[in-house]
């Protein structure tokens, strides 16, 4: 069978607040929208959650001039901790804003005590991972955006056979999109199994 070379026509969209699947994070998303609109009274927001929960998506989606952003704050060296400490003080004095994120609540971070306390002064939200039903909705919606149709059996198979964090699910959809285009085949279970097998080391 002649295989068609797949062009990169289905690149994932840039992270925005609109294409973040909120799940149980509706209140957090509302606060970030207020922050983006300049209507949030609080000057510091700290997000924490496990890898793949969407922290990086939210930080990239919220980035704008005048907003200091810091990810993985638990990994900051001494100099970067001082810089974040100063940014928080500056934000509180001037009305600017700081959006920071890490993998644990402020009190559990291996940081300077004064920085831990300042991160806890503002709004602190856990970025809660999506449920299986919410991940299924994401897979259907992202597939539709790409012009693919995923049957429920394909979605169920993916949620039981691949890594279930959002970046991994997005990468799998990219692989399925490419395989479907190259082979002129719909995304069915046989195609999914072949595509996943090709990803094995």
N, C-alpha and C positions, 0 to 999 in steps of 0.2 A: 504494500500500500504506500502511495506517495504521501509523505508527510509535509504539511504546510508549516513554514517557519512562523512561529507566533511572534508578532510584534508587541511591544510593551504598551498595549492600548488600554489596559485595565489597571493602571497604577492606583494604589489605595489613595483615597482622598486625604488632603491635609487635615490634621486634627482640628476640629472646631467644637464649640459647645453644642452646636446643633446635631453633629453626627456622633456625639457621645451617647451610648445607650445608658440611660440613667439607672434603670433597675431600682434599687432601694436608696439611690443617691439623689433623690429629687430635691431635697432641701439644699444639699451642697451645690447642686447645679444652679439653683435659684440664687444662692449667695454669689456664685461666680459671675452670673449674669449681672447682678447688681454691681459687682466690682468692675466689670467691663464697662458698664454704663456710668461709672463714677458716682453711684448712689449708695455705696456701702459705707456706713459710718465707721466700721472697724478697719484698722490699718494693717492688721496682720492676720493671715489665714494660713493654717498649717494642716496639710493633708497627710494621712498615713494609711498604709495598706500593704498587702502582700504584693510580690512581684506579679505583674500581669493584671492588676486590679484596675488600671486606668489612670494612675497618678501622672505618668509622663504625658499622656494624651491631654489631661486637663491643664497641666502646666503649659504645654505648647499652645493649646487653644486659647489660653488666657493671656499669653505674652503680649505686651503692648508697651509703648513708651511711658516711662514714669513708674513702671511696676518692676520691682526687684524680684527675680525668680531664683529659687535655689532648690535643686533636687538632690535626693540621697544625702540629706544633711548629716546623717550619722557617719558618713565617710569623709566629712570635711576635715582638712588639716587645721592646725592652729591658726594660721594666717587667714584662711577662709572663714573660720568661725568668728574671728574678730571682725572681718568685713561684714558678715551677716548680722552680728550683734550691732554694729554701727548703723547698718541699713535699717534695722528695726527701730532703733532710737531715732534716726532721722525721719522715718515714716511717721512715727507717733508725734513728732514735733511739727512736722510740716503738712501733714495730711496726705503724704504719699502712701504707697502701699507695698507690702511684701507678701509674696505667695511662696511658701516653702513646702517641701514634702520629704517624707522619709518612710522607713518600713516599720516604725513603732511609734507609740505616743511619745510626746516630749519627755515625760518623766523617765522613760526607759532608754533614751538615747545616750550614747557615750560621748557627751559633749560637756563643755564648760557649764558649770551650774548656772551662771548668769544668763547664758544663751538658752539653756533648757527652760528657765523660768520665763524668759521673754517670749519664746515660742508658745508657751502655754497661756500667756496673757490674752492672746487674740482668740479667734474662732478656731476650734480644732475639730476636724471631721475625719472619721474613718471612711475611706473609700471602700465600700462593701462590694465584694465580687458578685457577679450576676448568678442567678439561679440557672438551672438547666433549661427551664422554660424560657427565660430571658435570653440565654445564649442561642436557643433555637430560633427565637425571633430575630436575633442579630444575623444569624446565618442566612435565613430566608431573605431578609431585607438587603444584606450586602450582596447576595447572589443576584437578586433582582436588579440591583444597581448595575451589576456587571452584565446584565442580559442573560443570566443563567436561571434555570429552574431547578430547584432542589426539592425532590420528593421528601416526604416525612421520613421514609426509611433511610435515605441518605443522611439526613440530619441526625437521626438517632444513631446511625453507625459512626458518624464522625465524633459524636459526643461520648462514645464508649471506646473509641480506638485511637484517639489522638490527644495530644496535650490540649487542655480545655481553657487555657488563658487566652485572652482576646488577641494578642499579637500572633500567637500560634494558629488560632482559628483563621485569622485574616490571611496568614501565609499559606495555609492549606487551600483556602478558596482561590488564592492567586495561582497555586499549582494546578488546581482543577480547571480553572478558567483556561490556562495555557494548554493543558492536555486536551480539553474539549475542542479548542480551536485548531490545534495541530492535527488531531485525528478526525475531525468532523463528526464527533460523537456527542450525544447528550450526556449530562452528568448522571450516570446510573451507578449502581453498586459495583458492577464489574470495572468500570472506569475508575471509580474511587479506589478500589483495591489495587489496581495496577499502579495508579499514581502514588499511593502510599508505599507500595513495595519499592518503587523507584527511588524513594527518599531514604530507604533503609541503608545504613552504612555497609 
